[in-house]
């Protein structure tokens, strides 16, 4: 008999929250959950532009881990919401190291999915001596082929109906390069233009992220929320600037992660970040472990993927015994 699939740990509340100024007018929302004396693990959310959620706290054993989550620049509860100023991959890597120093942590584990995996790799390759282990999901490294698959031709062939809706806000001349075509809409001074563009941008992702049937779409005419506009603006801002990474950089420099245990969890039918990138990373990262989930797409909440992620974080508890929380 096969073992039952693992699910999220029970809901928990932070034992500490704060707002950390990081310069250039940005202030990050940060929270700590679980065991204050536990093994530190940093959660990096996706997007770029989305933010962390209460369910993200539940990916880790709260009796063992000191779980640190933060909303990246311009995201979630950080401020100013949706700001593109001083908001680059380099800035975010610096923020992670600033957080480590702020909490006086010598080495920590890093967990990231989708864009979170990109940021985890960028940080780990910049500061390998500060990373104890990594768990990554839905691997995205920002190579041109990865962006073209999802925003030019590839995913569009699997979801032609959704692709047509995604292209609708763009002028015909802009549809050959939707990332650049959306940029003036998402940065328009007109809030209604920004909201309409953000609605189409986020709907495309929402309708392709999972192998499970998506929920009912919002009725026509319902505007995007402020958080959705911030998400779309920031994500497009990063993509139109090639994530401030050299082409192929994160895979080419994965050898810097040698000696860092890494578990890579990847959905076989991930349309957003197809498995070839996880495979390339695994081959370039000495000692990494690649787990393909045969019945999953991109979302971390799909049962097979969630099971593997929980088992991965449980397995990595071996790195550091901790005292129970008082």
Beta strands, then each sheet from edge to edge (+ up, - down):
strand 1: 16-23
strand 2: 26-34
strand 3: 39-44
strand 4: 65-70
strand 5: 108-113
strand 6: 131-137
strand 7: 261-267
strand 8: 289-293
sheet 1: 1+ 2- 4+ 3+ 5+ 6+ 7+ 8+
end
